[in-house]
């Protein structure tokens, strides 16, 4: 695979570095968002050079709405629609930043037309599939395939993802001091460094208490809840890999990610009648529209209930 050439040092220093620093330190964006916005900028700069639109320090001020429309059109051959939307969002933010700094006067990305993104319904596991998945570590323990530490740690990881609706990055960052063991509620630092309270549920707390008593005695409030056998904080990648092991054991699709357990959490809450705004708060979504996508996956179940319960349904 050919490695793309780096952008010029002067561009990286004079235009990109300050913008990325602002995103990370002032806006408190996740490192993934900062990385994606950096990649969006680098791709945009390479396009500028290929289109022979570079004009030294005046390059970004000289670009017109027509220029960025051409960029969007040509980018559709390189990126899917969702990625393109994310890239344009990052480039809009880049222009807004430098306009606030007084270095640019206009934002050509403000009204650039974008192709519509198909709304994909989130994939999730049924309640029966979740039971099969969560039973996996105990099955391997009974068969003496793994040791007790690994079995209970792996089960705890999945119970917290599903019972608390945590993002995998939030799970990996969770410390004992973040959890109120009396109330069974975790204080989680989510996207944008926004705190929220996550009830973990009776089962997840029972597993956590068992794990703590058997394998984590003497841990301090700053100790990670999930560790490797060597005592290091578990990584996001390690959680992804352990999940694949139990998906295979439960004969479930291996493409199911830790985030799909969060989808399952939200869907099962709504199926049971939870209020949409409450689910929004539990998930830490800034916008209700982000949470509303989960209502679509509950429609089929609602139809079934209606048909069975309403005298005029059939």
C-alpha positions in Angstrom: 0.0 0.0 0.0 1.5 3.3 -1.1 2.0 5.8 1.7 0.6 9.3 1.0 3.1 12.1 1.0 3.1 14.4 4.1 1.7 17.8 3.8 4.3 20.7 3.8 5.8 21.6 7.2 4.8 25.2 6.7 1.1 24.3 6.2 1.1 21.9 9.2 2.8 24.5 11.4 1.0 27.6 10.3 -2.5 26.3 9.7 -3.1 22.8 11.1 -1.3 22.6 14.5 -3.2 25.5 16.2 -6.5 24.2 14.9 -5.9 20.6 16.2 -4.7 22.0 19.6 -7.9 24.0 19.8 -10.0 20.9 19.2 -8.2 18.8 21.7 -7.7 21.3 24.6 -10.6 23.8 24.3 -13.3 21.8 22.6 -12.1 18.6 24.3 -12.9 16.5 21.3 -11.8 12.8 21.5 -8.5 11.9 20.0 -10.4 9.9 17.3 -12.3 13.1 16.2 -9.1 15.1 16.2 -7.4 12.4 14.1 -10.3 12.3 11.7 -10.3 16.1 11.3 -6.5 16.0 10.7 -6.9 13.4 8.0 -9.7 15.5 6.4 -7.5 18.5 6.3 -4.6 16.6 4.8 -6.8 15.1 2.1 -8.1 18.5 1.3 -4.6 20.0 1.1 -3.5 17.2 -1.3 -6.6 18.0 -3.5 -5.7 21.7 -3.4 -2.2 20.9 -4.7 -3.5 18.4 -7.3 -6.0 21.1 -8.6 -3.1 23.6 -8.7 -5.0 26.0 -6.3 -2.2 26.5 -3.8 -1.5 30.3 -3.5 0.9 30.3 -0.5 -0.5 32.0 2.6 -3.5 33.2 0.6 -4.6 29.6 -0.4 -7.5 29.1 2.0 -8.8 32.7 1.6 -8.8 32.4 -2.2 -10.9 29.2 -2.4 -14.4 29.8 -3.5 -17.7 27.9 -3.0 -17.3 26.5 -6.5 -13.8 25.2 -5.6 -15.1 23.3 -2.6 -18.1 22.0 -4.6 -15.5 20.5 -7.1 -13.7 19.0 -4.1 -16.8 17.4 -2.8 -17.7 16.0 -6.2 -14.3 14.5 -6.7 -14.2 13.2 -3.1 -17.2 11.0 -3.7 -15.0 8.7 -5.7 -12.7 8.3 -2.7 -15.0 8.2 0.3 -18.4 6.9 1.2 -21.1 9.4 2.0 -20.8 9.3 5.8 -17.0 9.8 5.7 -17.4 12.7 3.2 -19.9 14.3 5.6 -17.5 14.0 8.5 -14.6 15.4 6.4 -16.7 18.4 5.4 -17.7 18.9 9.0 -14.1 19.0 10.0 -13.2 21.5 7.2 -16.1 23.8 8.1 -14.8 23.8 11.7 -11.3 24.6 10.4 -12.6 27.7 8.5 -14.7 28.7 11.5 -11.7 28.6 13.8 -9.6 30.8 11.5 -12.4 33.2 11.0 -12.6 33.7 14.8 -8.9 34.3 14.8 -9.4 37.0 12.1 -7.2 35.2 9.6 -10.0 34.2 7.2 -13.0 36.3 6.2 -15.5 33.7 4.8 -16.2 30.0 5.0 -16.8 28.4 1.5 -18.0 25.1 3.1 -21.0 26.8 4.8 -23.5 25.9 2.2 -21.7 23.3 0.0 -24.3 20.7 -1.1 -23.6 17.1 0.1 -25.0 13.8 -1.1 -27.6 12.4 1.3 -26.5 9.8 3.7 -28.6 6.7 3.9 -30.0 6.2 7.3 -28.8 2.8 8.5 -30.6 1.3 11.4 -28.3 0.3 14.2 -27.5 -3.4 14.5 -28.3 -5.0 17.8 -28.6 -8.4 19.5 -31.8 -9.7 20.8 -32.3 -10.4 24.5 -31.8 -14.1 23.9 -28.6 -13.5 21.8 -27.3 -11.3 24.6 -27.9 -14.1 27.2 -26.0 -16.5 25.0 -23.1 -14.0 24.6 -22.9 -13.2 28.3 -22.9 -16.9 29.3 -19.8 -17.5 27.3 -17.1 -16.9 29.9 -18.8 -19.2 32.4 -19.1 -21.9 29.8 -15.3 -21.7 29.1 -14.6 -21.7 32.9 -16.7 -24.8 33.4 -14.8 -26.5 30.5 -11.5 -25.3 32.1 -10.6 -23.5 28.9 -9.8 -20.3 30.7 -8.8 -19.5 34.3 -11.2 -17.9 36.8 -9.6 -14.4 36.5 -10.1 -14.3 32.7 -13.6 -15.7 32.9 -14.9 -13.2 35.4 -13.0 -10.3 33.9 -14.3 -11.0 30.4 -17.9 -11.4 31.7 -17.5 -8.2 33.7 -16.4 -6.3 30.5 -19.5 -7.4 28.6 -21.9 -6.9 31.5 -20.7 -3.3 31.9 -20.9 -2.6 28.2 -24.5 -4.0 28.1 -25.7 -3.2 31.6 -24.4 0.4 31.6 -24.5 1.2 27.9 -20.9 2.3 28.0 -18.7 3.1 25.0 -15.7 0.8 24.8 -13.4 3.8 25.5 -15.4 4.6 28.6 -15.2 1.0 29.7 -11.4 0.9 29.3 -11.0 4.2 31.2 -13.3 3.2 34.1 -11.7 3.3 37.6 -12.9 1.9 40.9 -13.3 5.5 42.2 -15.8 6.2 39.4 -18.3 3.8 40.8 -20.7 4.3 43.7 -21.0 0.7 45.0 -24.0 1.5 47.2 -26.2 2.9 44.4 -24.7 0.9 41.6 -24.0 4.0 39.5 -20.9 4.9 37.6 -19.7 8.4 36.8 -18.5 8.2 33.2 -16.5 10.8 31.2 -17.9 10.6 27.7 -17.4 12.4 24.4 -16.2 16.0 24.8 -15.2 15.3 28.4 -18.9 15.4 29.4 -19.8 13.6 32.6 -22.9 11.5 33.0 -24.2 9.0 35.5 -24.7 5.4 34.3 -26.7 2.9 36.4 -24.9 -0.4 35.9 -27.7 -2.8 36.8 -28.1 -5.5 39.4 -26.4 -8.2 37.4 -23.4 -6.1 36.4 -22.9 -5.0 40.0 -23.1 -8.5 41.3 -20.4 -9.6 38.8 -18.3 -6.5 39.7 -18.5 -7.2 43.4 -17.6 -10.9 42.8 -14.6 -9.8 40.6 -13.5 -7.2 43.1 -13.6 -9.6 46.1 -11.8 -12.4 44.3 -9.3 -10.6 42.1 -9.0 -6.9 43.0 -8.7 -6.6 46.7 -6.7 -3.6 47.8 -7.2 -1.6 44.6 -7.2 2.1 45.0 -9.9 4.5 43.6 -7.5 5.3 40.8 -7.1 1.6 39.8 -8.7 0.5 36.5 -11.6 -1.8 36.9 -10.5 -3.9 34.0 -6.9 -5.1 33.8 -4.8 -7.6 32.0 -3.3 -10.5 33.9 -0.1 -8.5 34.2 -1.9 -5.7 35.9 -2.0 -3.2 33.0 -5.2 -1.3 32.1 -7.1 -3.1 29.4 -7.1 -1.5 26.0 -9.9 -0.9 23.6 -8.4 -3.3 21.2 -8.2 -6.0 23.9 -11.9 -5.6 24.6 -12.7 -5.9 20.9 -10.8 -9.1 20.7 -12.3 -10.7 23.8 -15.7 -9.9 22.5 -15.0 -11.7 19.2 -14.1 -14.8 21.1 -17.5 -15.0 22.8 -19.3 -14.1 19.6 -17.8 -17.1 18.0 -18.7 -19.3 21.0 -22.3 -18.1 20.8 -22.4 -18.5 17.0 -23.1 -14.8 16.5 -21.8 -12.6 13.7 -18.1 -11.7 14.3 -18.7 -8.2 13.0 -20.7 -7.3 16.1 -18.6 -4.7 17.9 -18.6 -3.5 21.5 -20.6 -0.5 20.3 -23.3 -2.9 19.1 -23.8 -3.9 22.8 -24.6 -0.2 23.4 -27.1 -0.4 20.6 -28.6 -3.5 22.2 -28.8 -1.7 25.6 -30.7 1.3 24.1 -33.0 -0.9 22.0 -33.9 -3.2 24.9 -34.6 -0.2 27.1 -37.0 1.3 24.5 -38.7 -2.0 23.9 -39.4 -2.2 27.6 -41.1 1.2 27.5 -38.3 3.5 28.7 -38.7 7.2 27.9 -36.7 8.4 24.9 -35.3 11.4 26.7 -34.2 9.2 29.5 -32.4 6.9 27.1 -30.8 10.0 25.5 -29.5 11.0 28.9 -28.2 7.5 29.7 -26.4 7.3 26.4 -24.9 10.8 26.8 -26.2 11.9 23.4 -26.1 15.7 22.9 -29.1 15.6 20.5 -32.3 13.7 20.8 -32.2 13.0 17.1 -29.2 10.8 17.7 -31.2 8.7 20.1 -34.3 8.6 17.9 -32.7 6.2 15.5 -33.3 3.4 18.1 -37.0 4.0 18.0 -37.1 2.6 14.5 -35.8 -0.8 15.5 -38.6 -1.1 18.1 -41.4 -0.5 15.5 -41.7 -4.2 14.5 -42.1 -5.3 18.1 -44.7 -2.6 18.7 -46.7 -3.8 15.7 -46.6 -7.4 17.0 -47.9 -6.2 20.4 -50.6 -4.1 18.8 -51.8 -7.0 16.7 -52.0 -9.3 19.7 -53.6 -6.8 22.0 -55.9 -4.6 20.1 -59.4 -5.9 19.1 -59.4 -4.0 15.9 -55.9 -4.9 14.8 -56.8 -7.9 12.7 
